[in-house]
């Protein structure tokens, strides 16, 4: 069996491709067979499935979007996943303490300790980390519309400024495991992992292997009032705020007063603005290759 190394050729302004080559050489020097595959624009079924067909593990060199792309196939095939971080946030790698070095990866492959985690589904769009409806989704879609290559934290500045001027929070109601609640206007995050961009972490209590998703609603009547949550999110004090709503469940139906965009793991969902969406768990878990500690 081989180690499949999948890399995004534009991630990290080309650093992911260089990193994938270094990992390939390092693993081969340690006696491991490696199959190197670049992500493509074609449907993933045509190239990713064959790349994982005989793999003992898949290594994703890139960002969280590349992890999301690979995760569903790895889950369906029962192939453990390792994230070699090379992008702006790298939330998945951060959550599990994964690094982009051949020594650590070889040690983990030799120990072969894995952890099974949940995978989410937001209107047929898979996610490993979180789904967002509101300001963050507007920014992600705006960035994707103007993106021509790799991105950095600075790439978000113009989309954030534009969305601060135009975004209006929709009215939100959720039904979680059969119990409906009207929430008012604001932003919603559904977390599978506790991590979030900028270390804001609205779903800070999320546990990836508990069979539940953490739904967090931040009330706000404008983009500027939403910005008042930022210091609370940075410090973790948001969870004690009396206006915050936080629930756990397996199936979350969301109704919106106006059509709103959705983001998944920092990528735009592949469907237009919607007034209703169901967020739940996929049937198969994702197996994560755990780093060796010490």
C-alpha positions, 0 to 999 in steps of 0.5 A: 500500500502507498501513502497518497499525498494530495496537494493544492497547487495554488495553496500558500502561493505554491508552498503546498506543491513544494511541501508535497514534494518534500514529503514525498522525498522524505517518505520515500527515503524512509522506505514508503511508497508515495502517490503524489496527486494535485487537485484539479478542477474536474469532478473529484470522482474522476481523479481523487477516488483512484488516488485513494483506492490503494492508500494506507493514508491520505496526506493533504498538503494545503489548507482547510478547503483541500481537507474538505475536498478530500475528507468525504472520499477518505471517509467513504473509503475508510482511509485515515487522513493527515493534514500537512498545513500550508495556508492562511488558517489551517484549522484542521491541522491545528485541532489535531496537532498535525505538522508538515514534516516527514519525521512526524508523519512517518512516526504517526504512520508507524504507530497507526493510531487513528481517531474517528470523527464526525463529518457534517453536511450542510444542504449536501455540502460536506464540512469537517470544521464548521458551517456559517450563515451570515457575515462570514459566508458573505465575506467568503463568497465575496473573496471567492468571486475575486480570487485568482490564486493563493490568498493571505489574511490580507486578501480578506480586507476588501471583502470584509470592508464591502460586506460591512457596508452592505450586509444585513442580518436575516431573521433566523429560526432553528429546529434542533432535533424537533424543537423549534425556536425563533432567534431574531436577526443575527449570524449562525455558526454550526461547529463540528470542531471548536476552531474558527478563523482568527481564533474567534471560535464561536463553537468553542465547546464543539467535540468532533466525535460526540455525534452532535453538532454545536449550533451557536447564534450571535444576535445582531441587527447590523454588520457593525453591531455584529463586530461587538462580538469580536472581543468576546469571541477572542476572549471566550467570554461570548459563552457567558453572554445572556443574548447568545444562544447555543444548542447541540443536536444531530439535525438542525433545520434553519429558516431565514427571513431573507435568502442568505449565503452559506460557507463550509470550512471557509469555502462558499457552498456550491448553491445560491442564497437560500431561505432554508437549509438542513445541517446534519451529520454524514453517515460515515465518520472520518478516520484521522491519523493521530500524531505521536506525542513525545 
